[in-house]
Amino acid sequence: MSFAAVAAGLAAAPAHAAADRALGEYLSAECATCHAGTAPKAGAIPPLAGMPADQFTALIMTYRSGIRDNAAMRNIAKQLSEEDVAALAAYYEGLKAP
């Protein structure tokens, strides 16, 4: 399954409309350990603030499915429920991008 196929499938889902941003803020504490950077740099861990919800969700799903290969992110993605992913996506989308 390609990244584009995952993204297209998720774009049709209205999960982000009802996402709980407060839950996303709570869950983001673990993400901030690595993703609290300011500006994206080539090869660096990217900041999540301002990332569109559909892009965030698609990326998490590619880690979960193994399309993107990163052991730490794969483990984290597999532990997140669909509600958790939607909440994180809504939270990060609502933050100002660096």
C-alpha positions as a Python dict, from the first residue, in 0.01 Angstrom:
ca = {
    (1, 'M'): (0, 0, 0),
    (2, 'S'): (143, 337, -97),
    (3, 'F'): (148, 661, 99),
    (4, 'A'): (-89, 813, -159),
    (5, 'A'): (-338, 528, -116),
    (6, 'V'): (-333, 564, 262),
    (7, 'A'): (-373, 940, 238),
    (8, 'A'): (-660, 914, -11),
    (9, 'G'): (-844, 664, 205),
    (10, 'L'): (-808, 876, 514),
    (11, 'A'): (-907, 1199, 343),
    (12, 'A'): (-1261, 1065, 306),
    (13, 'A'): (-1296, 1002, 680),
    (14, 'P'): (-1452, 1283, 889),
    (15, 'A'): (-1263, 1179, 1205),
    (16, 'H'): (-1093, 1516, 1249),
    (17, 'A'): (-1417, 1713, 1267),
    (18, 'A'): (-1504, 1568, 1608),
    (19, 'A'): (-1150, 1520, 1735),
    (20, 'D'): (-1082, 1610, 2095),
    (21, 'R'): (-809, 1877, 2089),
    (22, 'A'): (-772, 1862, 2469),
    (23, 'L'): (-691, 1491, 2444),
    (24, 'G'): (-447, 1575, 2164),
    (25, 'E'): (-274, 1832, 2380),
    (26, 'Y'): (-244, 1578, 2663),
    (27, 'L'): (-105, 1308, 2432),
    (28, 'S'): (136, 1551, 2266),
    (29, 'A'): (365, 1553, 2570),
    (30, 'E'): (526, 1231, 2448),
    (31, 'C'): (560, 1368, 2094),
    (32, 'A'): (725, 1688, 2216),
    (33, 'T'): (1024, 1492, 2343),
    (34, 'C'): (1148, 1462, 1985),
    (35, 'H'): (924, 1691, 1777),
    (36, 'A'): (949, 2019, 1966),
    (37, 'G'): (1192, 2165, 1712),
    (38, 'T'): (1141, 2498, 1547),
    (39, 'A'): (1213, 2488, 1175),
    (40, 'P'): (1238, 2172, 968),
    (41, 'K'): (1589, 2086, 852),
    (42, 'A'): (1692, 1818, 606),
    (43, 'G'): (1734, 1488, 791),
    (44, 'A'): (1612, 1632, 1122),
    (45, 'I'): (1307, 1531, 1322),
    (46, 'P'): (1031, 1757, 1190),
    (47, 'P'): (819, 1983, 1410),
    (48, 'L'): (450, 1885, 1417),
    (49, 'A'): (297, 2227, 1492),
    (50, 'G'): (81, 2348, 1205),
    (51, 'M'): (84, 2016, 1020),
    (52, 'P'): (-248, 1961, 840),
    (53, 'A'): (-457, 1697, 1016),
    (54, 'D'): (-491, 1477, 709),
    (55, 'Q'): (-115, 1481, 652),
    (56, 'F'): (-44, 1399, 1019),
    (57, 'T'): (-291, 1110, 1011),
    (58, 'A'): (-154, 973, 684),
    (59, 'L'): (202, 983, 820),
    (60, 'I'): (105, 800, 1139),
    (61, 'M'): (-70, 534, 930),
    (62, 'T'): (237, 485, 711),
    (63, 'Y'): (448, 423, 1020),
    (64, 'R'): (183, 189, 1163),
    (65, 'S'): (167, -13, 841),
    (66, 'G'): (545, -25, 795),
    (67, 'I'): (550, 183, 475),
    (68, 'R'): (780, 428, 655),
    (69, 'D'): (1059, 254, 840),
    (70, 'N'): (1137, 393, 1183),
    (71, 'A'): (1118, 154, 1477),
    (72, 'A'): (1038, 421, 1736),
    (73, 'M'): (760, 579, 1531),
    (74, 'R'): (620, 240, 1430),
    (75, 'N'): (589, 140, 1796),
    (76, 'I'): (428, 469, 1891),
    (77, 'A'): (186, 459, 1595),
    (78, 'K'): (76, 106, 1681),
    (79, 'Q'): (-6, 211, 2038),
    (80, 'L'): (-230, 501, 1932),
    (81, 'S'): (-602, 441, 1887),
    (82, 'E'): (-788, 601, 1594),
    (83, 'E'): (-931, 851, 1845),
    (84, 'D'): (-580, 932, 1970),
    (85, 'V'): (-452, 992, 1616),
    (86, 'A'): (-749, 1216, 1532),
    (87, 'A'): (-703, 1412, 1855),
    (88, 'L'): (-330, 1461, 1796),
    (89, 'A'): (-394, 1561, 1436),
    (90, 'A'): (-652, 1820, 1540),
    (91, 'Y'): (-425, 1956, 1813),
    (92, 'Y'): (-117, 1993, 1593),
    (93, 'E'): (-315, 2139, 1303),
    (94, 'G'): (-442, 2411, 1538),
    (95, 'L'): (-94, 2521, 1643),
    (96, 'K'): (102, 2788, 1463),
    (97, 'A'): (368, 2641, 1235),
    (98, 'P'): (727, 2737, 1317),
}
